[in-house]
Amino acid sequence: MLTEQPIPPIAATAGSIAIALDFETASAAPGAVCSAGLAWIGADRRVTHTAHRLVRPHDMRFHPMNVAIHGIRPHDVEFEPEFPGLWDELLPHLEQTPLLLAHNAGFDIGVLRAALKLYGIEPPRLAYLCTVKIARAQWPDLPDHRLPTVAGHLGLELRHHAADSDAAACAGIALAAMAAQEKATLDESLPALGIRPGRLETGYHEPCSSSPERRAAFRRHRLPPWLR
């Protein structure tokens, strides 16, 4: 049985420095959210809260491949609210803590933007970071930088494709990178990692990016030693 965790009261997350976000989707249709996981990083540099919400996709079409990945089926979400119901709860937290984290942020931010567009909701102003890019910069020797690989390397608990667990692991990756850089905040870690935050607001989107120097260094690092 799928278990939901409520989004905490806004007062309980005051002072958070970032929110990690993970979406699971019912299909490839734009904005087809069926599950959302969240993890808050507190000022004390630990995960203070997690949440998991089931969401009813607008068209209720579930692709078998998506179901095979996350195990969520139409009957699990039949009586859940659609995305605007989740958004009404989430927006105050994004206004209070306007930095999002996602592992492979291109996917999750893309899902967020598509869901907002589907329901005619204006996006808030926020910044976001991709923990795939963070992991590539901080631990280039890993065989790949998928969430299970990085979480396993760092000893983070993970139930992959359970959205709350994925979000908590994403937050853990950011915290581990901060610790490795011996920095107190994510912002202080970014110059050494060569990462520029993504930006989202009404009428504007800028992806999270790595510097050209960092991308070139990563490509060189992935070559066999005799070709570097």
C-alpha positions in Angstrom: 0.0 0.0 0.0 1.3 3.5 -0.9 1.8 5.7 2.1 1.4 9.5 2.0 3.2 11.9 4.3 1.5 15.3 4.7 3.3 18.5 3.8 4.4 20.1 7.1 3.0 23.4 8.4 4.8 26.4 7.0 5.9 27.4 10.4 7.7 24.1 10.9 10.0 24.7 7.9 10.9 28.3 8.6 14.6 28.9 8.1 15.0 26.1 5.6 17.7 26.7 3.0 16.4 24.4 0.2 13.6 22.0 -0.8 14.4 18.8 -2.7 11.7 17.8 -5.1 11.0 14.6 -7.0 8.1 13.8 -9.3 6.8 10.5 -10.6 4.6 10.6 -13.7 1.8 8.5 -15.1 2.9 8.8 -18.7 4.9 11.0 -21.1 2.0 13.4 -21.3 2.9 17.0 -20.2 2.4 17.5 -16.5 1.2 14.0 -15.8 2.1 14.1 -12.2 1.0 11.1 -10.1 3.3 11.4 -7.1 5.4 14.2 -5.5 8.2 13.8 -2.9 9.7 16.6 -0.9 12.6 17.0 1.5 13.5 20.2 3.4 17.1 21.1 4.3 17.2 23.1 7.5 19.7 25.8 8.5 21.4 23.2 10.6 22.4 21.3 7.4 20.2 18.2 7.8 17.0 16.9 6.3 14.4 18.2 8.7 11.1 17.1 7.0 9.9 14.9 4.2 6.6 14.6 2.5 4.9 12.4 -0.1 1.7 13.2 -1.9 -0.2 11.2 -4.5 -1.7 13.2 -7.3 -4.5 12.4 -9.8 -3.3 13.1 -13.3 -5.6 15.2 -15.4 -6.4 12.5 -18.0 -5.8 9.5 -15.8 -3.8 7.7 -18.5 -1.1 5.5 -17.1 1.6 4.0 -19.4 2.6 0.4 -18.4 6.3 1.4 -18.5 5.7 4.2 -16.0 3.7 1.9 -13.7 6.5 -0.7 -13.9 9.0 2.0 -12.7 7.1 3.4 -9.7 4.2 1.0 -9.1 1.5 3.6 -8.9 -1.7 2.6 -10.6 -4.9 4.5 -11.5 -6.8 3.1 -8.5 -4.1 4.5 -6.1 -4.8 8.1 -7.2 -8.5 7.9 -8.2 -9.7 10.0 -5.3 -6.6 12.2 -4.9 -6.6 15.9 -5.8 -5.1 17.0 -9.1 -2.0 19.1 -9.3 -3.6 22.4 -8.2 -4.5 20.8 -4.9 -0.8 19.9 -4.3 0.3 23.3 -5.6 -1.9 25.2 -3.1 0.0 23.5 -0.3 3.5 23.7 -1.8 3.5 27.3 -3.0 3.8 28.9 0.4 6.9 26.7 1.1 8.5 27.8 -2.3 7.8 31.4 -1.4 9.5 30.9 2.0 12.4 28.8 0.7 12.8 29.7 -3.0 15.7 27.2 -3.8 14.7 23.8 -5.3 17.0 20.8 -5.7 16.3 17.9 -8.1 18.3 15.0 -9.3 18.3 15.4 -13.1 16.5 18.7 -12.7 15.8 19.0 -16.4 13.2 16.3 -15.9 11.6 17.4 -12.6 11.6 21.1 -13.5 10.2 20.2 -16.9 7.4 18.3 -15.3 6.7 21.2 -12.9 6.6 23.7 -15.8 4.3 21.5 -17.8 1.9 21.0 -14.9 1.8 24.7 -14.2 1.1 25.4 -17.9 -1.6 22.6 -18.1 -3.6 24.2 -15.3 -2.9 27.8 -16.3 -0.8 28.6 -13.1 1.9 31.3 -13.2 5.2 30.0 -11.9 6.8 31.6 -8.9 10.2 33.1 -8.9 12.7 30.5 -7.8 16.2 29.2 -8.3 17.1 25.5 -8.6 20.1 23.2 -8.7 20.6 19.9 -10.3 22.3 17.3 -8.0 23.4 15.3 -11.0 25.7 18.2 -12.0 26.7 18.6 -8.3 27.6 14.9 -8.1 29.6 14.9 -11.4 31.6 17.9 -10.2 32.3 16.5 -6.7 32.7 12.8 -7.4 33.8 12.5 -11.1 35.2 9.0 -10.5 31.8 7.3 -10.0 30.8 4.9 -12.9 27.7 7.0 -13.5 25.8 9.7 -11.5 22.3 8.1 -11.4 20.6 8.5 -8.1 21.1 4.9 -6.9 24.8 5.1 -7.7 25.5 8.4 -5.9 23.3 7.4 -3.0 25.1 4.1 -2.6 28.5 5.8 -2.7 27.4 8.2 0.1 25.6 5.5 2.1 22.3 7.2 1.8 19.1 5.2 2.3 17.1 5.0 -1.0 13.9 3.3 -2.1 14.3 4.3 -5.7 11.2 5.8 -7.4 9.5 6.3 -4.1 9.3 10.1 -4.5 9.9 11.0 -0.9 12.9 8.7 -0.7 14.3 10.1 -3.9 13.8 13.6 -2.7 15.6 12.8 0.6 18.5 11.2 -1.2 18.7 14.3 -3.5 18.9 16.5 -0.4 21.6 14.2 1.1 23.7 14.5 -2.0 23.7 18.3 -1.8 24.5 18.1 1.9 27.4 15.7 1.3 28.8 18.1 -1.4 28.6 21.0 1.0 30.5 19.0 3.6 33.1 17.9 1.1 33.7 21.5 0.1 33.7 22.5 3.7 31.1 25.2 3.0 28.2 26.4 5.2 25.8 27.0 2.4 25.0 25.7 -1.1 25.7 29.1 -2.6 29.3 29.0 -1.2 29.8 25.6 -2.8 28.8 26.5 -6.3 31.9 28.5 -7.5 34.2 25.6 -6.7 31.8 23.1 -8.4 31.4 25.4 -11.5 27.6 25.3 -11.3 25.2 28.1 -12.1 21.7 27.8 -10.6 18.7 27.6 -12.9 16.0 30.3 -12.7 12.3 30.1 -13.2 9.7 32.8 -13.1 6.8 34.0 -15.2 7.9 34.3 -18.8 11.5 33.2 -18.1 13.4 29.9 -17.6 17.1 29.4 -17.4 18.4 25.9 -16.9 20.9 24.9 -14.2 24.3 24.7 -16.0 27.9 23.7 -15.5 30.6 26.0 -16.6 32.4 25.2 -19.9 35.6 24.5 -18.0 33.8 22.1 -15.7 32.1 20.3 -18.6 35.4 19.9 -20.4 37.1 18.7 -17.2 34.4 16.1 -16.7 34.7 14.8 -20.3 38.5 14.6 -19.9 38.1 12.7 -16.6 35.8 10.1 -18.3 38.4 9.3 -20.9 40.8 6.4 -20.4 44.0 7.5 -18.7 46.1 7.1 -21.9 43.7 9.5 -23.8 43.6 12.3 -21.2 
